Amino acid sequence: MIEILFFGRMADLTQSRSRRYDGAAGGLFALRDEIFAAALSAGHIAPTDIRMSVNRVQTFDDQPLRDGDEVAFFPVFSGG
């Protein structure tokens, strides 16, 4: 099982703060595209607007996911 966390706008888009994924563990990008399919196809968000981390390490690359991983999706942060 993969634990998925949503922060900020990602929580708003999914109407959830977390969920568990029991499906076959595939790649990070495939999971992102599956979860945000409706928002992506409607143009509400672009893949580049979604930041991701696996096991609390931010990543910009696709990678395989394994049982027990924690994945988080969060918006781009800005600051000064």
Order of alpha helices (4+ residues) and beta strands (2+ residues): beta-alpha-beta-alpha-alpha-beta-beta-beta
